[in-house]
């Protein structure tokens, strides 16, 4: 996830369909800050990919926000 760049396309496959999203933001936050980031992107058709950051640590979270194309 750290290699995903702004404007990259993310393709999600679900139940035989493809959904295309464009990466619009990346946030590295503490676990307590995650909900605040979600709330910033709840008024549209977005996905949020989340992982531990740095890899192998549970200190922070990396959030990739993408908007449906």
Secondary structure, 3 states (H helix, E strand, C coil): CCCCCCCCEEEEEECCEEEEEEEEEEEEEEHHHHHHHHHHCCCCCEEEEEEEECCCCCCEEEEEEEEEC
